[in-house]
Amino acid sequence: MTTGKIVLANDEDHVLKVIVDRLEHYGFLVYAARDGRECLELVARHEPDLVLLDVRMPEMGEVFAHN
């Protein structure tokens, strides 16, 4: 049973892995993105309950940081 769906965006693989592991440990279904475009695609495809993102990443980081 999952607790909820989360899209997580971060361009640093080691950070992404640690956070994904922890969230999955607590029962969340996690979709990981490595840039802003991938994040938007995952949000549109999976309609998550929560989006956690690093605002300073390649491909649209500046869009997230100013909105």
mmJSON file of the N, C-alpha and C atoms, coordinates in Angstrom:
{"data_MODEL":{"atom_site":{
"group_PDB":["ATOM","ATOM","ATOM","ATOM","ATOM","ATOM","ATOM","ATOM","ATOM","ATOM","ATOM","ATOM","ATOM","ATOM","ATOM","ATOM","ATOM","ATOM","ATOM","ATOM","ATOM","ATOM","ATOM","ATOM","ATOM","ATOM","ATOM","ATOM","ATOM","ATOM","ATOM","ATOM","ATOM","ATOM","ATOM","ATOM","ATOM","ATOM","ATOM","ATOM","ATOM","ATOM","ATOM","ATOM","ATOM","ATOM","ATOM","ATOM","ATOM","ATOM","ATOM","ATOM","ATOM","ATOM","ATOM","ATOM","ATOM","ATOM","ATOM","ATOM","ATOM","ATOM","ATOM","ATOM","ATOM","ATOM","ATOM","ATOM","ATOM","ATOM","ATOM","ATOM","ATOM","ATOM","ATOM","ATOM","ATOM","ATOM","ATOM","ATOM","ATOM","ATOM","ATOM","ATOM","ATOM","ATOM","ATOM","ATOM","ATOM","ATOM","ATOM","ATOM","ATOM","ATOM","ATOM","ATOM","ATOM","ATOM","ATOM","ATOM","ATOM","ATOM","ATOM","ATOM","ATOM","ATOM","ATOM","ATOM","ATOM","ATOM","ATOM","ATOM","ATOM","ATOM","ATOM","ATOM","ATOM","ATOM","ATOM","ATOM","ATOM","ATOM","ATOM","ATOM","ATOM","ATOM","ATOM","ATOM","ATOM","ATOM","ATOM","ATOM","ATOM","ATOM","ATOM","ATOM","ATOM","ATOM","ATOM","ATOM","ATOM","ATOM","ATOM","ATOM","ATOM","ATOM","ATOM","ATOM","ATOM","ATOM","ATOM","ATOM","ATOM","ATOM","ATOM","ATOM","ATOM","ATOM","ATOM","ATOM","ATOM","ATOM","ATOM","ATOM","ATOM","ATOM","ATOM","ATOM","ATOM","ATOM","ATOM","ATOM","ATOM","ATOM","ATOM","ATOM","ATOM","ATOM","ATOM","ATOM","ATOM","ATOM","ATOM","ATOM","ATOM","ATOM","ATOM","ATOM","ATOM","ATOM","ATOM","ATOM","ATOM","ATOM","ATOM","ATOM","ATOM","ATOM","ATOM","ATOM","ATOM"],
"id":[1,2,3,4,5,6,7,8,9,10,11,12,13,14,15,16,17,18,19,20,21,22,23,24,25,26,27,28,29,30,31,32,33,34,35,36,37,38,39,40,41,42,43,44,45,46,47,48,49,50,51,52,53,54,55,56,57,58,59,60,61,62,63,64,65,66,67,68,69,70,71,72,73,74,75,76,77,78,79,80,81,82,83,84,85,86,87,88,89,90,91,92,93,94,95,96,97,98,99,100,101,102,103,104,105,106,107,108,109,110,111,112,113,114,115,116,117,118,119,120,121,122,123,124,125,126,127,128,129,130,131,132,133,134,135,136,137,138,139,140,141,142,143,144,145,146,147,148,149,150,151,152,153,154,155,156,157,158,159,160,161,162,163,164,165,166,167,168,169,170,171,172,173,174,175,176,177,178,179,180,181,182,183,184,185,186,187,188,189,190,191,192,193,194,195,196,197,198,199,200,201],
"type_symbol":["N","C","C","N","C","C","N","C","C","N","C","C","N","C","C","N","C","C","N","C","C","N","C","C","N","C","C","N","C","C","N","C","C","N","C","C","N","C","C","N","C","C","N","C","C","N","C","C","N","C","C","N","C","C","N","C","C","N","C","C","N","C","C","N","C","C","N","C","C","N","C","C","N","C","C","N","C","C","N","C","C","N","C","C","N","C","C","N","C","C","N","C","C","N","C","C","N","C","C","N","C","C","N","C","C","N","C","C","N","C","C","N","C","C","N","C","C","N","C","C","N","C","C","N","C","C","N","C","C","N","C","C","N","C","C","N","C","C","N","C","C","N","C","C","N","C","C","N","C","C","N","C","C","N","C","C","N","C","C","N","C","C","N","C","C","N","C","C","N","C","C","N","C","C","N","C","C","N","C","C","N","C","C","N","C","C","N","C","C","N","C","C","N","C","C","N","C","C","N","C","C"],
"label_atom_id":["N","CA","C","N","CA","C","N","CA","C","N","CA","C","N","CA","C","N","CA","C","N","CA","C","N","CA","C","N","CA","C","N","CA","C","N","CA","C","N","CA","C","N","CA","C","N","CA","C","N","CA","C","N","CA","C","N","CA","C","N","CA","C","N","CA","C","N","CA","C","N","CA","C","N","CA","C","N","CA","C","N","CA","C","N","CA","C","N","CA","C","N","CA","C","N","CA","C","N","CA","C","N","CA","C","N","CA","C","N","CA","C","N","CA","C","N","CA","C","N","CA","C","N","CA","C","N","CA","C","N","CA","C","N","CA","C","N","CA","C","N","CA","C","N","CA","C","N","CA","C","N","CA","C","N","CA","C","N","CA","C","N","CA","C","N","CA","C","N","CA","C","N","CA","C","N","CA","C","N","CA","C","N","CA","C","N","CA","C","N","CA","C","N","CA","C","N","CA","C","N","CA","C","N","CA","C","N","CA","C","N","CA","C","N","CA","C","N","CA","C","N","CA","C","N","CA","C","N","CA","C","N","CA","C"],
"label_alt_id":[null,null,null,null,null,null,null,null,null,null,null,null,null,null,null,null,null,null,null,null,null,null,null,null,null,null,null,null,null,null,null,null,null,null,null,null,null,null,null,null,null,null,null,null,null,null,null,null,null,null,null,null,null,null,null,null,null,null,null,null,null,null,null,null,null,null,null,null,null,null,null,null,null,null,null,null,null,null,null,null,null,null,null,null,null,null,null,null,null,null,null,null,null,null,null,null,null,null,null,null,null,null,null,null,null,null,null,null,null,null,null,null,null,null,null,null,null,null,null,null,null,null,null,null,null,null,null,null,null,null,null,null,null,null,null,null,null,null,null,null,null,null,null,null,null,null,null,null,null,null,null,null,null,null,null,null,null,null,null,null,null,null,null,null,null,null,null,null,null,null,null,null,null,null,null,null,null,null,null,null,null,null,null,null,null,null,null,null,null,null,null,null,null,null,null,null,null,null,null,null,null],
"label_comp_id":["MET","MET","MET","THR","THR","THR","THR","THR","THR","GLY","GLY","GLY","LYS","LYS","LYS","ILE","ILE","ILE","VAL","VAL","VAL","LEU","LEU","LEU","ALA","ALA","ALA","ASN","ASN","ASN","ASP","ASP","ASP","GLU","GLU","GLU","ASP","ASP","ASP","HIS","HIS","HIS","VAL","VAL","VAL","LEU","LEU","LEU","LYS","LYS","LYS","VAL","VAL","VAL","ILE","ILE","ILE","VAL","VAL","VAL","ASP","ASP","ASP","ARG","ARG","ARG","LEU","LEU","LEU","GLU","GLU","GLU","HIS","HIS","HIS","TYR","TYR","TYR","GLY","GLY","GLY","PHE","PHE","PHE","LEU","LEU","LEU","VAL","VAL","VAL","TYR","TYR","TYR","ALA","ALA","ALA","ALA","ALA","ALA","ARG","ARG","ARG","ASP","ASP","ASP","GLY","GLY","GLY","ARG","ARG","ARG","GLU","GLU","GLU","CYS","CYS","CYS","LEU","LEU","LEU","GLU","GLU","GLU","LEU","LEU","LEU","VAL","VAL","VAL","ALA","ALA","ALA","ARG","ARG","ARG","HIS","HIS","HIS","GLU","GLU","GLU","PRO","PRO","PRO","ASP","ASP","ASP","LEU","LEU","LEU","VAL","VAL","VAL","LEU","LEU","LEU","LEU","LEU","LEU","ASP","ASP","ASP","VAL","VAL","VAL","ARG","ARG","ARG","MET","MET","MET","PRO","PRO","PRO","GLU","GLU","GLU","MET","MET","MET","GLY","GLY","GLY","GLU","GLU","GLU","VAL","VAL","VAL","PHE","PHE","PHE","ALA","ALA","ALA","HIS","HIS","HIS","ASN","ASN","ASN"],
"label_asym_id":["A","A","A","A","A","A","A","A","A","A","A","A","A","A","A","A","A","A","A","A","A","A","A","A","A","A","A","A","A","A","A","A","A","A","A","A","A","A","A","A","A","A","A","A","A","A","A","A","A","A","A","A","A","A","A","A","A","A","A","A","A","A","A","A","A","A","A","A","A","A","A","A","A","A","A","A","A","A","A","A","A","A","A","A","A","A","A","A","A","A","A","A","A","A","A","A","A","A","A","A","A","A","A","A","A","A","A","A","A","A","A","A","A","A","A","A","A","A","A","A","A","A","A","A","A","A","A","A","A","A","A","A","A","A","A","A","A","A","A","A","A","A","A","A","A","A","A","A","A","A","A","A","A","A","A","A","A","A","A","A","A","A","A","A","A","A","A","A","A","A","A","A","A","A","A","A","A","A","A","A","A","A","A","A","A","A","A","A","A","A","A","A","A","A","A","A","A","A","A","A","A"],
"label_entity_id":["1","1","1","1","1","1","1","1","1","1","1","1","1","1","1","1","1","1","1","1","1","1","1","1","1","1","1","1","1","1","1","1","1","1","1","1","1","1","1","1","1","1","1","1","1","1","1","1","1","1","1","1","1","1","1","1","1","1","1","1","1","1","1","1","1","1","1","1","1","1","1","1","1","1","1","1","1","1","1","1","1","1","1","1","1","1","1","1","1","1","1","1","1","1","1","1","1","1","1","1","1","1","1","1","1","1","1","1","1","1","1","1","1","1","1","1","1","1","1","1","1","1","1","1","1","1","1","1","1","1","1","1","1","1","1","1","1","1","1","1","1","1","1","1","1","1","1","1","1","1","1","1","1","1","1","1","1","1","1","1","1","1","1","1","1","1","1","1","1","1","1","1","1","1","1","1","1","1","1","1","1","1","1","1","1","1","1","1","1","1","1","1","1","1","1","1","1","1","1","1","1"],
"label_seq_id":[1,1,1,2,2,2,3,3,3,4,4,4,5,5,5,6,6,6,7,7,7,8,8,8,9,9,9,10,10,10,11,11,11,12,12,12,13,13,13,14,14,14,15,15,15,16,16,16,17,17,17,18,18,18,19,19,19,20,20,20,21,21,21,22,22,22,23,23,23,24,24,24,25,25,25,26,26,26,27,27,27,28,28,28,29,29,29,30,30,30,31,31,31,32,32,32,33,33,33,34,34,34,35,35,35,36,36,36,37,37,37,38,38,38,39,39,39,40,40,40,41,41,41,42,42,42,43,43,43,44,44,44,45,45,45,46,46,46,47,47,47,48,48,48,49,49,49,50,50,50,51,51,51,52,52,52,53,53,53,54,54,54,55,55,55,56,56,56,57,57,57,58,58,58,59,59,59,60,60,60,61,61,61,62,62,62,63,63,63,64,64,64,65,65,65,66,66,66,67,67,67],
"pdbx_PDB_ins_code":[null,null,null,null,null,null,null,null,null,null,null,null,null,null,null,null,null,null,null,null,null,null,null,null,null,null,null,null,null,null,null,null,null,null,null,null,null,null,null,null,null,null,null,null,null,null,null,null,null,null,null,null,null,null,null,null,null,null,null,null,null,null,null,null,null,null,null,null,null,null,null,null,null,null,null,null,null,null,null,null,null,null,null,null,null,null,null,null,null,null,null,null,null,null,null,null,null,null,null,null,null,null,null,null,null,null,null,null,null,null,null,null,null,null,null,null,null,null,null,null,null,null,null,null,null,null,null,null,null,null,null,null,null,null,null,null,null,null,null,null,null,null,null,null,null,null,null,null,null,null,null,null,null,null,null,null,null,null,null,null,null,null,null,null,null,null,null,null,null,null,null,null,null,null,null,null,null,null,null,null,null,null,null,null,null,null,null,null,null,null,null,null,null,null,null,null,null,null,null,null,null],
"Cartn_x":[0.847,0.0,0.893,0.64,1.445,0.801,1.65,1.203,0.756,1.375,1.058,2.1,1.835,2.759,3.526,4.838,5.698,6.574,6.664,7.674,8.8,9.996,11.182,12.142,12.583,13.502,14.782,15.911,17.219,18.249,19.192,20.178,21.416,21.476,22.608,22.184,22.753,22.333,22.409,23.48,23.618,22.531,22.162,21.091,19.758,19.516,18.286,18.119,19.188,19.118,18.781,19.43,19.179,17.726,17.216,15.847,14.834,15.059,14.15,14.117,15.275,15.334,14.532,14.678,13.971,12.459,12.055,10.624,9.979,10.665,10.132,10.07,11.036,11.028,9.745,9.238,8.02,6.75,6.87,5.694,5.249,6.032,5.659,6.094,5.303,5.679,6.365,7.642,8.444,8.852,8.631,9.077,10.199,11.375,12.55,12.858,13.119,13.494,14.858,15.635,16.978,17.081,15.968,15.95,14.497,14.347,13.027,12.043,12.509,11.605,11.084,11.967,11.552,10.573,10.795,9.899,8.49,8.384,7.077,6.388,7.153,6.579,6.029,6.791,6.343,5.109,5.063,3.889,2.646,2.783,1.643,1.2,2.151,1.848,1.274,1.789,1.441,0.543,0.323,-0.519,-0.212,0.995,1.423,0.678,0.774,0.22,1.149,2.436,3.443,4.588,5.15,6.34,7.43,8.575,9.737,10.808,11.308,12.283,13.39,14.513,15.685,15.494,15.437,15.141,16.345,17.514,18.709,19.196,18.534,18.906,18.855,19.464,19.415,17.991,17.786,16.506,15.343,15.216,14.071,14.193,15.341,15.504,15.124,15.452,15.131,13.621,12.857,11.394,10.849,11.307,10.836,11.246,12.422,12.952,12.2,11.581,10.931,9.411,8.834,7.364,6.914],
"Cartn_y":[-1.182,0.0,1.245,2.155,3.366,4.478,5.333,6.477,7.605,7.728,8.767,8.783,9.595,9.712,11.03,10.944,12.122,12.171,13.351,13.591,14.35,13.824,14.414,14.812,16.052,16.533,17.067,16.508,16.964,16.493,17.354,16.993,16.305,16.111,15.422,14.002,13.029,11.637,11.11,11.449,10.928,11.494,12.737,13.346,12.693,12.524,11.909,10.512,9.718,8.346,8.299,9.127,9.127,9.485,10.526,10.97,9.941,9.395,8.363,7.169,6.705,5.563,5.817,6.991,7.314,7.386,8.057,8.2,6.844,6.011,4.679,3.831,4.001,3.288,3.573,4.795,5.187,4.96,4.253,3.834,4.725,5.727,6.601,5.998,6.24,5.905,7.144,7.012,8.174,8.083,9.175,9.326,10.351,9.964,10.826,11.484,12.785,13.562,14.188,14.302,14.876,16.28,16.781,18.165,18.661,19.942,20.563,20.027,19.767,19.236,17.86,17.014,15.681,15.776,16.712,16.914,17.255,18.202,18.586,17.418,16.619,15.448,14.445,14.202,13.257,13.769,15.061,15.649,15.469,15.756,15.613,14.156,13.234,11.812,11.143,11.503,10.752,11.488,12.777,13.575,13.289,13.653,13.324,14.127,13.648,14.355,15.48,15.338,16.299,16.338,17.527,17.691,18.32,17.656,18.184,18.449,19.691,19.964,20.886,20.676,21.533,22.639,23.871,24.963,25.381,24.907,25.234,23.993,23.697,22.551,22.916,22.083,22.337,22.2,22.757,22.626,23.158,24.427,25.105,25.409,25.245,25.597,27.04,27.926,29.343,29.588,28.769,28.906,28.601,27.506,27.12,28.147,28.695,29.615,30.941,31.339,32.651,32.582,31.401,31.297,30.777],
"Cartn_z":[0.0,0.0,0.0,-0.924,-0.977,-0.171,0.375,1.156,0.242,-0.915,-1.879,-2.973,-4.004,-5.133,-5.037,-5.247,-5.185,-6.429,-7.04,-8.064,-7.38,-7.506,-6.894,-7.996,-8.001,-9.036,-8.401,-8.856,-8.392,-9.41,-9.748,-10.764,-10.193,-8.902,-8.282,-7.932,-8.64,-8.502,-7.075,-6.348,-4.982,-4.061,-4.241,-3.44,-3.799,-5.085,-5.563,-4.976,-5.005,-4.497,-3.005,-2.218,-0.77,-0.471,-1.13,-0.858,-1.355,-2.55,-3.073,-2.122,-1.683,-0.764,0.51,1.092,2.325,2.103,1.043,0.772,0.481,-0.299,-0.583,0.68,1.566,2.844,3.63,3.519,4.228,3.41,2.295,1.554,0.411,0.076,-1.033,-2.364,-3.387,-4.755,-5.317,-5.683,-6.066,-7.533,-8.249,-9.625,-9.611,-10.083,-9.998,-11.336,-11.284,-12.461,-12.234,-13.305,-13.198,-13.785,-14.329,-14.806,-14.842,-15.119,-15.073,-16.084,-17.287,-18.315,-17.936,-17.455,-17.032,-15.866,-14.967,-13.841,-14.325,-15.244,-15.771,-16.473,-17.198,-17.869,-16.857,-15.787,-14.758,-14.018,-13.762,-13.099,-13.97,-15.262,-16.174,-16.297,-16.325,-16.524,-15.28,-14.095,-12.881,-11.893,-12.094,-11.2,-9.718,-9.282,-7.914,-6.853,-5.634,-4.482,-4.035,-4.346,-3.907,-4.912,-5.119,-5.952,-5.088,-5.006,-4.297,-5.33,-5.378,-6.411,-5.964,-6.611,-6.481,-7.509,-7.092,-8.015,-8.852,-8.539,-9.324,-10.058,-11.167,-11.972,-13.443,-14.275,-15.716,-16.251,-17.426,-18.115,-17.289,-17.232,-16.649,-15.17,-14.574,-13.168,-12.901,-13.852,-13.684,-13.692,-14.385,-14.386,-12.998,-12.392,-11.07,-10.016,-10.139,-9.13,-9.082,-10.187,-10.239,-10.176,-10.047,-9.988,-8.658],
"occupancy":[1.0,1.0,1.0,1.0,1.0,1.0,1.0,1.0,1.0,1.0,1.0,1.0,1.0,1.0,1.0,1.0,1.0,1.0,1.0,1.0,1.0,1.0,1.0,1.0,1.0,1.0,1.0,1.0,1.0,1.0,1.0,1.0,1.0,1.0,1.0,1.0,1.0,1.0,1.0,1.0,1.0,1.0,1.0,1.0,1.0,1.0,1.0,1.0,1.0,1.0,1.0,1.0,1.0,1.0,1.0,1.0,1.0,1.0,1.0,1.0,1.0,1.0,1.0,1.0,1.0,1.0,1.0,1.0,1.0,1.0,1.0,1.0,1.0,1.0,1.0,1.0,1.0,1.0,1.0,1.0,1.0,1.0,1.0,1.0,1.0,1.0,1.0,1.0,1.0,1.0,1.0,1.0,1.0,1.0,1.0,1.0,1.0,1.0,1.0,1.0,1.0,1.0,1.0,1.0,1.0,1.0,1.0,1.0,1.0,1.0,1.0,1.0,1.0,1.0,1.0,1.0,1.0,1.0,1.0,1.0,1.0,1.0,1.0,1.0,1.0,1.0,1.0,1.0,1.0,1.0,1.0,1.0,1.0,1.0,1.0,1.0,1.0,1.0,1.0,1.0,1.0,1.0,1.0,1.0,1.0,1.0,1.0,1.0,1.0,1.0,1.0,1.0,1.0,1.0,1.0,1.0,1.0,1.0,1.0,1.0,1.0,1.0,1.0,1.0,1.0,1.0,1.0,1.0,1.0,1.0,1.0,1.0,1.0,1.0,1.0,1.0,1.0,1.0,1.0,1.0,1.0,1.0,1.0,1.0,1.0,1.0,1.0,1.0,1.0,1.0,1.0,1.0,1.0,1.0,1.0,1.0,1.0,1.0,1.0,1.0,1.0],
"B_iso_or_equiv":[0.0,0.0,0.0,0.0,0.0,0.0,0.0,0.0,0.0,0.0,0.0,0.0,0.0,0.0,0.0,0.0,0.0,0.0,0.0,0.0,0.0,0.0,0.0,0.0,0.0,0.0,0.0,0.0,0.0,0.0,0.0,0.0,0.0,0.0,0.0,0.0,0.0,0.0,0.0,0.0,0.0,0.0,0.0,0.0,0.0,0.0,0.0,0.0,0.0,0.0,0.0,0.0,0.0,0.0,0.0,0.0,0.0,0.0,0.0,0.0,0.0,0.0,0.0,0.0,0.0,0.0,0.0,0.0,0.0,0.0,0.0,0.0,0.0,0.0,0.0,0.0,0.0,0.0,0.0,0.0,0.0,0.0,0.0,0.0,0.0,0.0,0.0,0.0,0.0,0.0,0.0,0.0,0.0,0.0,0.0,0.0,0.0,0.0,0.0,0.0,0.0,0.0,0.0,0.0,0.0,0.0,0.0,0.0,0.0,0.0,0.0,0.0,0.0,0.0,0.0,0.0,0.0,0.0,0.0,0.0,0.0,0.0,0.0,0.0,0.0,0.0,0.0,0.0,0.0,0.0,0.0,0.0,0.0,0.0,0.0,0.0,0.0,0.0,0.0,0.0,0.0,0.0,0.0,0.0,0.0,0.0,0.0,0.0,0.0,0.0,0.0,0.0,0.0,0.0,0.0,0.0,0.0,0.0,0.0,0.0,0.0,0.0,0.0,0.0,0.0,0.0,0.0,0.0,0.0,0.0,0.0,0.0,0.0,0.0,0.0,0.0,0.0,0.0,0.0,0.0,0.0,0.0,0.0,0.0,0.0,0.0,0.0,0.0,0.0,0.0,0.0,0.0,0.0,0.0,0.0,0.0,0.0,0.0,0.0,0.0,0.0],
"pdbx_formal_charge":[null,null,null,null,null,null,null,null,null,null,null,null,null,null,null,null,null,null,null,null,null,null,null,null,null,null,null,null,null,null,null,null,null,null,null,null,null,null,null,null,null,null,null,null,null,null,null,null,null,null,null,null,null,null,null,null,null,null,null,null,null,null,null,null,null,null,null,null,null,null,null,null,null,null,null,null,null,null,null,null,null,null,null,null,null,null,null,null,null,null,null,null,null,null,null,null,null,null,null,null,null,null,null,null,null,null,null,null,null,null,null,null,null,null,null,null,null,null,null,null,null,null,null,null,null,null,null,null,null,null,null,null,null,null,null,null,null,null,null,null,null,null,null,null,null,null,null,null,null,null,null,null,null,null,null,null,null,null,null,null,null,null,null,null,null,null,null,null,null,null,null,null,null,null,null,null,null,null,null,null,null,null,null,null,null,null,null,null,null,null,null,null,null,null,null,null,null,null,null,null,null],
"auth_seq_id":[1,1,1,2,2,2,3,3,3,4,4,4,5,5,5,6,6,6,7,7,7,8,8,8,9,9,9,10,10,10,11,11,11,12,12,12,13,13,13,14,14,14,15,15,15,16,16,16,17,17,17,18,18,18,19,19,19,20,20,20,21,21,21,22,22,22,23,23,23,24,24,24,25,25,25,26,26,26,27,27,27,28,28,28,29,29,29,30,30,30,31,31,31,32,32,32,33,33,33,34,34,34,35,35,35,36,36,36,37,37,37,38,38,38,39,39,39,40,40,40,41,41,41,42,42,42,43,43,43,44,44,44,45,45,45,46,46,46,47,47,47,48,48,48,49,49,49,50,50,50,51,51,51,52,52,52,53,53,53,54,54,54,55,55,55,56,56,56,57,57,57,58,58,58,59,59,59,60,60,60,61,61,61,62,62,62,63,63,63,64,64,64,65,65,65,66,66,66,67,67,67],
"auth_comp_id":["MET","MET","MET","THR","THR","THR","THR","THR","THR","GLY","GLY","GLY","LYS","LYS","LYS","ILE","ILE","ILE","VAL","VAL","VAL","LEU","LEU","LEU","ALA","ALA","ALA","ASN","ASN","ASN","ASP","ASP","ASP","GLU","GLU","GLU","ASP","ASP","ASP","HIS","HIS","HIS","VAL","VAL","VAL","LEU","LEU","LEU","LYS","LYS","LYS","VAL","VAL","VAL","ILE","ILE","ILE","VAL","VAL","VAL","ASP","ASP","ASP","ARG","ARG","ARG","LEU","LEU","LEU","GLU","GLU","GLU","HIS","HIS","HIS","TYR","TYR","TYR","GLY","GLY","GLY","PHE","PHE","PHE","LEU","LEU","LEU","VAL","VAL","VAL","TYR","TYR","TYR","ALA","ALA","ALA","ALA","ALA","ALA","ARG","ARG","ARG","ASP","ASP","ASP","GLY","GLY","GLY","ARG","ARG","ARG","GLU","GLU","GLU","CYS","CYS","CYS","LEU","LEU","LEU","GLU","GLU","GLU","LEU","LEU","LEU","VAL","VAL","VAL","ALA","ALA","ALA","ARG","ARG","ARG","HIS","HIS","HIS","GLU","GLU","GLU","PRO","PRO","PRO","ASP","ASP","ASP","LEU","LEU","LEU","VAL","VAL","VAL","LEU","LEU","LEU","LEU","LEU","LEU","ASP","ASP","ASP","VAL","VAL","VAL","ARG","ARG","ARG","MET","MET","MET","PRO","PRO","PRO","GLU","GLU","GLU","MET","MET","MET","GLY","GLY","GLY","GLU","GLU","GLU","VAL","VAL","VAL","PHE","PHE","PHE","ALA","ALA","ALA","HIS","HIS","HIS","ASN","ASN","ASN"],
"auth_asym_id":["A","A","A","A","A","A","A","A","A","A","A","A","A","A","A","A","A","A","A","A","A","A","A","A","A","A","A","A","A","A","A","A","A","A","A","A","A","A","A","A","A","A","A","A","A","A","A","A","A","A","A","A","A","A","A","A","A","A","A","A","A","A","A","A","A","A","A","A","A","A","A","A","A","A","A","A","A","A","A","A","A","A","A","A","A","A","A","A","A","A","A","A","A","A","A","A","A","A","A","A","A","A","A","A","A","A","A","A","A","A","A","A","A","A","A","A","A","A","A","A","A","A","A","A","A","A","A","A","A","A","A","A","A","A","A","A","A","A","A","A","A","A","A","A","A","A","A","A","A","A","A","A","A","A","A","A","A","A","A","A","A","A","A","A","A","A","A","A","A","A","A","A","A","A","A","A","A","A","A","A","A","A","A","A","A","A","A","A","A","A","A","A","A","A","A","A","A","A","A","A","A"],
"auth_atom_id":["N","CA","C","N","CA","C","N","CA","C","N","CA","C","N","CA","C","N","CA","C","N","CA","C","N","CA","C","N","CA","C","N","CA","C","N","CA","C","N","CA","C","N","CA","C","N","CA","C","N","CA","C","N","CA","C","N","CA","C","N","CA","C","N","CA","C","N","CA","C","N","CA","C","N","CA","C","N","CA","C","N","CA","C","N","CA","C","N","CA","C","N","CA","C","N","CA","C","N","CA","C","N","CA","C","N","CA","C","N","CA","C","N","CA","C","N","CA","C","N","CA","C","N","CA","C","N","CA","C","N","CA","C","N","CA","C","N","CA","C","N","CA","C","N","CA","C","N","CA","C","N","CA","C","N","CA","C","N","CA","C","N","CA","C","N","CA","C","N","CA","C","N","CA","C","N","CA","C","N","CA","C","N","CA","C","N","CA","C","N","CA","C","N","CA","C","N","CA","C","N","CA","C","N","CA","C","N","CA","C","N","CA","C","N","CA","C","N","CA","C","N","CA","C","N","CA","C","N","CA","C","N","CA","C"],
"pdbx_PDB_model_num":[1,1,1,1,1,1,1,1,1,1,1,1,1,1,1,1,1,1,1,1,1,1,1,1,1,1,1,1,1,1,1,1,1,1,1,1,1,1,1,1,1,1,1,1,1,1,1,1,1,1,1,1,1,1,1,1,1,1,1,1,1,1,1,1,1,1,1,1,1,1,1,1,1,1,1,1,1,1,1,1,1,1,1,1,1,1,1,1,1,1,1,1,1,1,1,1,1,1,1,1,1,1,1,1,1,1,1,1,1,1,1,1,1,1,1,1,1,1,1,1,1,1,1,1,1,1,1,1,1,1,1,1,1,1,1,1,1,1,1,1,1,1,1,1,1,1,1,1,1,1,1,1,1,1,1,1,1,1,1,1,1,1,1,1,1,1,1,1,1,1,1,1,1,1,1,1,1,1,1,1,1,1,1,1,1,1,1,1,1,1,1,1,1,1,1,1,1,1,1,1,1]
}}}
